[in-house]
Amino acid sequence: MDKKYSNYDLDNLDIQILSILMENASIPYTEIAKKLIVSGGTIHVRMKKMEELGIIKGSQLIINPQKVGFDITAFLGIYLEKGSQYTDAVKQLQDIKEVVELHYCTGQYSMFAKIVCRDTAHLRKVLNEDIQSLTGIQRTETIISLEESIKRQITL
């Protein structure tokens, strides 16, 4: 990170820029500039600063998994044999494409994962053959999601 940005605080313009982009990440900077009555260069400079600070981690295209044949979303509580195996377990889980989120957490689980699968047979295969066979994973508990009711970014 550049030292000149180390104490950077978001101001109202930054928050407005982020809010617009969180609604529609594909909107051109020139259009944001028109809405906020500033120059396109200002938007570009502000975005660059926020990227360098790690406030913006990137942008992505979001696909509805169900529309492309992945009908099962499940959450997986993962118990490790030893907490020291966390880093190795993460590396192994990164290779399983059905794992779309992974969290190191407190509570009864060592890790909590979100996985997407085509159907129950696919889920069984991912659990039994891919995840539970990994070195360091003692056991798992699966919770199948029936519906995603809320999914959103934080509000600024």
The 8 nearest C-alpha neighbors of each residue, nearest first, counted from 0:
[[1, 51, 52, 2, 5, 4, 53, 3],
 [0, 2, 3, 4, 5, 51, 52, 48],
 [3, 1, 5, 4, 0, 6, 7, 52],
 [2, 4, 1, 5, 6, 7, 0, 48],
 [5, 3, 7, 2, 6, 1, 52, 48],
 [4, 6, 2, 7, 3, 1, 0, 52],
 [7, 5, 4, 8, 3, 2, 52, 9],
 [6, 8, 4, 5, 9, 3, 52, 48],
 [9, 7, 10, 6, 4, 5, 13, 11],
 [10, 8, 13, 14, 7, 11, 12, 49],
 [9, 11, 13, 12, 8, 14, 15, 7],
 [10, 12, 14, 13, 15, 9, 16, 155],
 [13, 11, 15, 14, 10, 16, 9, 35],
 [14, 12, 16, 10, 15, 11, 9, 17],
 [13, 15, 11, 17, 12, 16, 18, 155],
 [16, 14, 12, 18, 13, 17, 11, 19],
 [17, 15, 13, 19, 14, 18, 12, 20],
 [16, 18, 20, 14, 19, 15, 21, 13],
 [17, 19, 15, 21, 16, 20, 14, 22],
 [18, 20, 22, 16, 17, 21, 15, 23],
 [21, 19, 24, 23, 17, 22, 18, 16],
 [22, 20, 18, 19, 23, 24, 17, 152],
 [21, 23, 20, 19, 18, 24, 17, 26],
 [22, 24, 20, 25, 21, 26, 19, 18],
 [25, 23, 20, 26, 21, 22, 58, 19],
 [24, 26, 23, 27, 20, 58, 28, 22],
 [25, 27, 24, 23, 28, 30, 20, 31],
 [28, 26, 29, 30, 25, 31, 24, 32],
 [27, 29, 31, 30, 39, 32, 42, 26],
 [30, 28, 39, 32, 27, 31, 33, 38],
 [29, 31, 33, 32, 27, 28, 34, 26],
 [32, 30, 28, 34, 29, 33, 35, 27],
 [31, 33, 37, 29, 35, 39, 30, 38],
 [34, 32, 36, 30, 31, 35, 29, 37],
 [35, 33, 31, 32, 36, 30, 37, 29],
 [34, 36, 32, 33, 37, 31, 15, 12],
 [37, 35, 33, 32, 34, 38, 31, 39],
 [36, 38, 32, 35, 33, 41, 39, 42],
 [39, 37, 41, 40, 32, 42, 36, 29],
 [38, 40, 29, 42, 32, 41, 28, 43],
 [41, 39, 43, 38, 42, 44, 37, 28],
 [40, 42, 44, 38, 39, 43, 45, 37],
 [41, 43, 45, 39, 40, 44, 46, 28],
 [42, 44, 40, 46, 41, 45, 47, 39],
 [45, 43, 47, 41, 46, 42, 40, 48],
 [46, 44, 48, 42, 47, 43, 41, 49],
 [45, 47, 49, 43, 48, 44, 42, 50],
 [46, 48, 44, 50, 45, 49, 43, 51],
 [49, 47, 51, 45, 46, 50, 52, 44],
 [48, 50, 52, 46, 54, 51, 47, 55],
 [51, 49, 55, 53, 47, 52, 48, 54],
 [50, 52, 48, 53, 49, 0, 47, 1],
 [53, 51, 49, 50, 54, 0, 48, 4],
 [52, 54, 50, 55, 51, 56, 49, 0],
 [55, 53, 49, 52, 50, 56, 51, 48],
 [56, 54, 50, 53, 57, 49, 52, 46],
 [55, 57, 53, 54, 50, 58, 49, 51],
 [58, 56, 55, 59, 50, 53, 54, 24],
 [59, 57, 24, 56, 60, 55, 25, 20],
 [58, 60, 61, 57, 24, 25, 62, 56],
 [59, 61, 62, 58, 24, 25, 63, 57],
 [62, 60, 59, 63, 64, 58, 24, 23],
 [61, 63, 64, 60, 66, 67, 65, 59],
 [62, 64, 66, 65, 61, 67, 69, 68],
 [65, 63, 69, 67, 66, 62, 68, 70],
 [66, 64, 69, 70, 68, 67, 63, 71],
 [65, 67, 64, 63, 68, 69, 62, 70],
 [68, 66, 65, 64, 69, 63, 62, 70],
 [67, 69, 65, 117, 66, 70, 64, 116],
 [70, 68, 117, 65, 64, 116, 71, 67],
 [69, 71, 65, 117, 68, 118, 116, 72],
 [72, 70, 116, 115, 118, 69, 117, 73],
 [73, 71, 115, 144, 114, 143, 116, 70],
 [74, 72, 143, 114, 144, 142, 113, 71],
 [75, 73, 113, 142, 112, 141, 114, 143],
 [74, 76, 141, 112, 111, 140, 77, 113],
 [75, 77, 111, 140, 139, 108, 110, 141],
 [76, 78, 139, 110, 108, 109, 111, 75],
 [77, 79, 109, 108, 138, 137, 139, 136],
 [80, 78, 136, 137, 81, 135, 109, 82],
 [79, 81, 137, 135, 136, 78, 82, 84],
 [82, 80, 79, 83, 84, 135, 85, 78],
 [83, 81, 84, 85, 79, 80, 109, 78],
 [82, 84, 81, 85, 86, 87, 79, 80],
 [85, 83, 82, 87, 81, 86, 135, 88],
 [84, 86, 88, 83, 87, 82, 89, 79],
 [87, 85, 89, 88, 84, 90, 83, 91],
 [86, 88, 90, 89, 84, 85, 91, 135],
 [87, 89, 85, 91, 90, 86, 92, 84],
 [90, 88, 92, 86, 91, 87, 93, 85],
 [89, 91, 87, 93, 88, 92, 86, 94],
 [90, 92, 88, 89, 93, 94, 87, 133],
 [91, 93, 89, 94, 95, 90, 88, 98],
 [94, 92, 90, 91, 95, 89, 96, 98],
 [93, 95, 92, 91, 96, 90, 98, 97],
 [96, 94, 92, 93, 97, 98, 129, 91],
 [95, 97, 98, 94, 99, 93, 92, 114],
 [96, 98, 114, 115, 95, 99, 116, 125],
 [99, 97, 114, 96, 95, 100, 113, 112],
 [98, 100, 114, 113, 97, 101, 96, 115],
 [101, 99, 113, 112, 98, 102, 114, 111],
 [100, 102, 112, 111, 113, 110, 103, 99],
 [101, 103, 111, 110, 104, 112, 100, 109],
 [104, 102, 110, 109, 111, 101, 105, 85],
 [105, 103, 110, 109, 102, 106, 108, 111],
 [104, 106, 107, 109, 108, 103, 110, 111],
 [107, 105, 108, 104, 109, 110, 103, 76],
 [106, 108, 105, 109, 78, 76, 104, 77],
 [109, 107, 78, 110, 76, 77, 106, 111],
 [108, 110, 78, 104, 77, 79, 103, 107],
 [111, 109, 103, 77, 108, 102, 104, 76],
 [110, 112, 76, 102, 75, 101, 77, 103],
 [113, 111, 101, 75, 100, 74, 102, 114],
 [112, 114, 74, 100, 99, 73, 98, 75],
 [113, 115, 98, 97, 73, 99, 72, 74],
 [114, 116, 72, 97, 71, 69, 73, 98],
 [117, 115, 69, 71, 122, 118, 121, 97],
 [116, 118, 69, 70, 68, 121, 71, 115],
 [119, 117, 121, 120, 116, 71, 70, 122],
 [118, 120, 122, 121, 123, 71, 117, 116],
 [121, 119, 123, 122, 118, 124, 117, 116],
 [120, 122, 124, 118, 119, 123, 116, 117],
 [123, 121, 119, 125, 120, 124, 116, 126],
 [122, 124, 120, 126, 121, 125, 127, 119],
 [125, 123, 121, 127, 128, 122, 126, 120],
 [126, 124, 129, 122, 123, 128, 127, 130],
 [127, 125, 130, 123, 124, 131, 129, 128],
 [128, 126, 124, 131, 125, 123, 129, 130],
 [127, 129, 124, 125, 132, 126, 130, 131],
 [128, 130, 125, 126, 132, 127, 131, 124],
 [129, 131, 126, 132, 133, 125, 128, 127],
 [132, 130, 127, 133, 126, 129, 136, 128],
 [131, 133, 130, 128, 129, 134, 127, 136],
 [134, 132, 131, 130, 136, 135, 129, 91],
 [133, 135, 136, 132, 88, 87, 131, 91],
 [136, 134, 80, 79, 84, 137, 133, 88],
 [137, 135, 79, 134, 138, 133, 80, 78],
 [136, 138, 80, 79, 78, 135, 139, 131],
 [139, 137, 78, 136, 77, 131, 140, 79],
 [140, 138, 77, 76, 78, 75, 141, 131],
 [139, 141, 76, 75, 77, 142, 138, 74],
 [140, 142, 75, 74, 76, 143, 139, 73],
 [141, 143, 74, 73, 75, 144, 140, 76],
 [144, 142, 73, 72, 74, 145, 141, 71],
 [145, 143, 73, 72, 146, 142, 147, 74],
 [144, 146, 143, 147, 72, 71, 73, 148],
 [147, 145, 144, 148, 72, 149, 143, 71],
 [148, 146, 149, 144, 145, 150, 72, 73],
 [147, 149, 146, 150, 145, 144, 151, 72],
 [150, 148, 147, 151, 146, 152, 153, 144],
 [151, 149, 148, 147, 152, 153, 146, 61],
 [150, 152, 149, 153, 154, 21, 148, 22],
 [151, 153, 154, 150, 21, 155, 22, 18],
 [152, 154, 155, 151, 21, 18, 150, 17],
 [155, 153, 152, 18, 151, 21, 14, 17],
 [154, 14, 153, 18, 17, 15, 152, 21]]
